[in-house]
Amino acid sequence: MKSKYILLLFFFFPFLLFSQQLNFPLNNPFLISLEKKVSAPDTFFHTAIKPWLYSELNKIVDIDSLQSTLNKNTKTRIGRKLFNEHLIHINKDGLNLTIDPALNFEVGKDLVKNDEMKFVNTRGFQVEGSIQKKFSFFTTFYENQAKFIEYLDKNIQLYRVVPGQGLIKDFKGSGFDYAWASGYISYTPSKYVNIQFGHGKNFWGDGYRSLLISDNAFNYPYLKISTNIWRFKYVNLYAEFQDLKTPYSYDLGFHKKYGTFHYLSYAVNKRLNIGLFESIIWKAEDSTGFRGFDINYLNPVIFFRPVEFSLGSPDNALMGLNISYKIRKNNVVYGQLLLDEFKIHEVIPGSGWWANKQAFQLGFKSYDVFGLKNLYLQTEFNSVRPYTYTSRSTLQNYAHYNQALAHPLGANFRESVSFLKYNVKRFFAEFKFNHAVYGADIDGVNFGKDIFKSYDTHPKEYDNYIGQGIKTKLTYKDFKISYLLNLSTNLNISLGISDRTEKSVIINKHSTFIYFGIRTSLHNFYYDF
């Protein structure tokens, strides 16, 4: 309980004291333009560590100038507030404070099932600010009611959580009511160090997906210390997660587990960047009682495997690698390797030992494709072996709030995902194509896709392979056109259509969903699974 009170203290205290070292939102219409700038072959920037800090971005590109080029030429106060400015903006005596509404109103219909209209009704607010140059704060709150398309509805009913968002309550029989909040304080005591304490998400990688840690799961409390010296950037992340699977008591709430993460990014030169990753997940309680946050994992400069071994612990340790290389002027090749379990004498024979738990990613980005300004192409391939991210119990698996901390498909799959994006001034167009093959469980047999099942239930020691179980093909296509209404809040309107097919010998599901929405885009929500 102490951690909750400490979090509340730090969460509300900044409104009195703190401010300006803000994060650039993980979902932002200007993200591609900035990626192009920071991925230029004449810059040093640690692109894989997200969210990025505005102060670090501004060393490479003037974000305010980038946005101001799209300002609407309007002379009325209402026009400025609608298209260019924050609703409330206070800039006085070193305090820079903004307050804005945050919303998402979306309606849509499945043209295949031709059933009732689906909708999302989100109302909320966001507050951000800074005091002088070293302190910043940010907070958002959302209240939601929604009715989702069938495949999402079934997923939400199974896990009791809206993907990436919050725990559900019933809404008018066939809908869901849910709320969620996020926030952080950010302090930069020197040009080398930034400290953040908050309740939110992190993403480490250069791809659309991350096999290390992504923003797929629900918000969680964290403390993050980032050190940036010369060509190195080193991040220590300490987090508390919740397990919704294990039975809990009303007085104590959901069971807790903890995670410590390290990421060391090294810019070998202006083109090549190498990142080393390690993490450890452990449960808050063991057979002796309440364990809490193990001080052995607080050390900011350690290798977790030797420490875990020295403790004789069953904790879940992972290691990984992230690499990116800039090709010529506008192209980037990137990749990741994750090791959940690795024994070389079991890997080399290729015998399919169940505990060969590894994942890898390979991707490519290109800016101004075919010489056409603002045309962006990205394609990547992800592969995760069965039982990766799993543990003996959900109190130690690589998940939080019934959602994966890495890839939304869990494990035992191969996936290709590609994007083509284009924008002209405030107009944005995007086409996305996903194709995945995964092995589904059947008759209670654990073939390795569901990371919430104990790996002790694997049916065979050897001959395990990606796609084992019921081979299922998943195809997801989405096309949308958006118009950015407000530059300061990322308020936009969108019209789109998505088509999803899921086939195996036992299922054949198809949906074509057309939708229209007006939303404040700050966060990524992944429904393409």
ChimeraX attribute file (.defattr): number of C-alpha atoms within 10 A of each C-alpha:
attribute: neighborCount
match mode: 1-to-1
recipient: residues
	/A:1	6
	/A:2	7
	/A:3	10
	/A:4	9
	/A:5	10
	/A:6	10
	/A:7	18
	/A:8	12
	/A:9	11
	/A:10	14
	/A:11	20
	/A:12	16
	/A:13	13
	/A:14	20
	/A:15	19
	/A:16	8
	/A:17	13
	/A:18	22
	/A:19	27
	/A:20	26
	/A:21	27
	/A:22	24
	/A:23	20
	/A:24	17
	/A:25	19
	/A:26	18
	/A:27	15
	/A:28	16
	/A:29	22
	/A:30	16
	/A:31	13
	/A:32	17
	/A:33	16
	/A:34	17
	/A:35	15
	/A:36	20
	/A:37	18
	/A:38	19
	/A:39	25
	/A:40	22
	/A:41	20
	/A:42	13
	/A:43	14
	/A:44	21
	/A:45	24
	/A:46	25
	/A:47	17
	/A:48	22
	/A:49	21
	/A:50	19
	/A:51	18
	/A:52	18
	/A:53	17
	/A:54	17
	/A:55	18
	/A:56	15
	/A:57	18
	/A:58	11
	/A:59	11
	/A:60	15
	/A:61	15
	/A:62	12
	/A:63	16
	/A:64	10
	/A:65	10
	/A:66	13
	/A:67	13
	/A:68	12
	/A:69	9
	/A:70	15
	/A:71	18
	/A:72	15
	/A:73	10
	/A:74	13
	/A:75	8
	/A:76	9
	/A:77	9
	/A:78	12
	/A:79	13
	/A:80	17
	/A:81	16
	/A:82	19
	/A:83	21
	/A:84	22
	/A:85	19
	/A:86	19
	/A:87	15
	/A:88	12
	/A:89	14
	/A:90	13
	/A:91	12
	/A:92	9
	/A:93	8
	/A:94	12
	/A:95	18
	/A:96	17
	/A:97	22
	/A:98	19
	/A:99	18
	/A:100	19
	/A:101	18
	/A:102	22
	/A:103	21
	/A:104	21
	/A:105	17
	/A:106	19
	/A:107	18
	/A:108	21
	/A:109	21
	/A:110	22
	/A:111	12
	/A:112	11
	/A:113	13
	/A:114	11
	/A:115	11
	/A:116	11
	/A:117	13
	/A:118	19
	/A:119	21
	/A:120	19
	/A:121	18
	/A:122	20
	/A:123	17
	/A:124	18
	/A:125	16
	/A:126	20
	/A:127	18
	/A:128	22
	/A:129	26
	/A:130	27
	/A:131	23
	/A:132	15
	/A:133	16
	/A:134	19
	/A:135	23
	/A:136	28
	/A:137	30
	/A:138	25
	/A:139	20
	/A:140	19
	/A:141	17
	/A:142	20
	/A:143	16
	/A:144	20
	/A:145	19
	/A:146	23
	/A:147	22
	/A:148	21
	/A:149	20
	/A:150	16
	/A:151	15
	/A:152	16
	/A:153	17
	/A:154	12
	/A:155	13
	/A:156	17
	/A:157	12
	/A:158	10
	/A:159	16
	/A:160	18
	/A:161	22
	/A:162	26
	/A:163	22
	/A:164	23
	/A:165	22
	/A:166	19
	/A:167	20
	/A:168	19
	/A:169	14
	/A:170	12
	/A:171	13
	/A:172	11
	/A:173	7
	/A:174	10
	/A:175	17
	/A:176	23
	/A:177	18
	/A:178	19
	/A:179	18
	/A:180	16
	/A:181	18
	/A:182	19
	/A:183	21
	/A:184	25
	/A:185	29
	/A:186	26
	/A:187	22
	/A:188	20
	/A:189	12
	/A:190	9
	/A:191	12
	/A:192	12
	/A:193	16
	/A:194	20
	/A:195	18
	/A:196	22
	/A:197	22
	/A:198	24
	/A:199	21
	/A:200	17
	/A:201	23
	/A:202	20
	/A:203	23
	/A:204	22
	/A:205	25
	/A:206	24
	/A:207	24
	/A:208	14
	/A:209	22
	/A:210	24
	/A:211	29
	/A:212	28
	/A:213	22
	/A:214	20
	/A:215	26
	/A:216	26
	/A:217	28
	/A:218	28
	/A:219	22
	/A:220	17
	/A:221	19
	/A:222	22
	/A:223	18
	/A:224	20
	/A:225	19
	/A:226	19
	/A:227	17
	/A:228	17
	/A:229	12
	/A:230	9
	/A:231	15
	/A:232	18
	/A:233	20
	/A:234	21
	/A:235	21
	/A:236	20
	/A:237	21
	/A:238	21
	/A:239	19
	/A:240	21
	/A:241	26
	/A:242	22
	/A:243	24
	/A:244	21
	/A:245	15
	/A:246	12
	/A:247	9
	/A:248	12
	/A:249	8
	/A:250	6
	/A:251	6
	/A:252	9
	/A:253	12
	/A:254	17
	/A:255	19
	/A:256	20
	/A:257	24
	/A:258	21
	/A:259	22
	/A:260	25
	/A:261	24
	/A:262	23
	/A:263	24
	/A:264	21
	/A:265	25
	/A:266	21
	/A:267	20
	/A:268	12
	/A:269	14
	/A:270	16
	/A:271	20
	/A:272	18
	/A:273	23
	/A:274	21
	/A:275	23
	/A:276	17
	/A:277	21
	/A:278	22
	/A:279	25
	/A:280	21
	/A:281	25
	/A:282	26
	/A:283	27
	/A:284	20
	/A:285	15
	/A:286	10
	/A:287	6
	/A:288	6
	/A:289	8
	/A:290	10
	/A:291	13
	/A:292	14
	/A:293	19
	/A:294	13
	/A:295	7
	/A:296	12
	/A:297	20
	/A:298	14
	/A:299	11
	/A:300	16
	/A:301	10
	/A:302	13
	/A:303	15
	/A:304	23
	/A:305	17
	/A:306	10
	/A:307	13
	/A:308	17
	/A:309	11
	/A:310	9
	/A:311	11
	/A:312	9
	/A:313	10
	/A:314	14
	/A:315	20
	/A:316	24
	/A:317	24
	/A:318	24
	/A:319	23
	/A:320	20
	/A:321	21
	/A:322	26
	/A:323	21
	/A:324	26
	/A:325	19
	/A:326	21
	/A:327	16
	/A:328	10
	/A:329	15
	/A:330	18
	/A:331	20
	/A:332	23
	/A:333	20
	/A:334	22
	/A:335	23
	/A:336	24
	/A:337	21
	/A:338	23
	/A:339	20
	/A:340	23
	/A:341	18
	/A:342	15
	/A:343	11
	/A:344	9
	/A:345	8
	/A:346	15
	/A:347	14
	/A:348	9
	/A:349	9
	/A:350	13
	/A:351	14
	/A:352	20
	/A:353	17
	/A:354	23
	/A:355	21
	/A:356	24
	/A:357	25
	/A:358	23
	/A:359	24
	/A:360	21
	/A:361	23
	/A:362	18
	/A:363	22
	/A:364	20
	/A:365	24
	/A:366	20
	/A:367	25
	/A:368	16
	/A:369	16
	/A:370	9
	/A:371	9
	/A:372	10
	/A:373	12
	/A:374	18
	/A:375	19
	/A:376	22
	/A:377	18
	/A:378	20
	/A:379	20
	/A:380	21
	/A:381	20
	/A:382	23
	/A:383	22
	/A:384	28
	/A:385	27
	/A:386	33
	/A:387	31
	/A:388	28
	/A:389	34
	/A:390	26
	/A:391	23
	/A:392	16
	/A:393	17
	/A:394	23
	/A:395	27
	/A:396	28
	/A:397	27
	/A:398	29
	/A:399	27
	/A:400	24
	/A:401	24
	/A:402	23
	/A:403	25
	/A:404	26
	/A:405	25
	/A:406	22
	/A:407	23
	/A:408	21
	/A:409	19
	/A:410	26
	/A:411	29
	/A:412	28
	/A:413	26
	/A:414	22
	/A:415	19
	/A:416	18
	/A:417	21
	/A:418	19
	/A:419	18
	/A:420	17
	/A:421	19
	/A:422	19
	/A:423	20
	/A:424	11
	/A:425	11
	/A:426	15
	/A:427	16
	/A:428	18
	/A:429	18
	/A:430	17
	/A:431	18
	/A:432	18
	/A:433	18
	/A:434	20
	/A:435	20
	/A:436	20
	/A:437	21
	/A:438	27
	/A:439	24
	/A:440	20
	/A:441	16
	/A:442	11
	/A:443	5
	/A:444	7
	/A:445	12
	/A:446	22
	/A:447	28
	/A:448	35
	/A:449	27
	/A:450	22
	/A:451	26
	/A:452	25
	/A:453	19
	/A:454	18
	/A:455	23
	/A:456	12
	/A:457	13
	/A:458	17
	/A:459	13
	/A:460	12
	/A:461	11
	/A:462	14
	/A:463	11
	/A:464	24
	/A:465	21
	/A:466	22
	/A:467	23
	/A:468	20
	/A:469	19
	/A:470	15
	/A:471	17
	/A:472	20
	/A:473	19
	/A:474	19
	/A:475	20
	/A:476	21
	/A:477	18
	/A:478	19
	/A:479	18
	/A:480	18
	/A:481	18
	/A:482	20
	/A:483	20
	/A:484	22
	/A:485	20
	/A:486	21
	/A:487	22
	/A:488	19
	/A:489	24
	/A:490	22
	/A:491	23
	/A:492	21
	/A:493	20
	/A:494	18
	/A:495	17
	/A:496	18
	/A:497	18
	/A:498	19
	/A:499	18
	/A:500	19
	/A:501	15
	/A:502	19
	/A:503	15
	/A:504	16
	/A:505	8
	/A:506	9
	/A:507	9
	/A:508	11
	/A:509	12
	/A:510	19
	/A:511	20
	/A:512	20
	/A:513	20
	/A:514	19
	/A:515	19
	/A:516	19
	/A:517	18
	/A:518	19
	/A:519	22
	/A:520	25
	/A:521	20
	/A:522	17
	/A:523	14
	/A:524	14
	/A:525	15
	/A:526	13
	/A:527	13
	/A:528	19
	/A:529	16
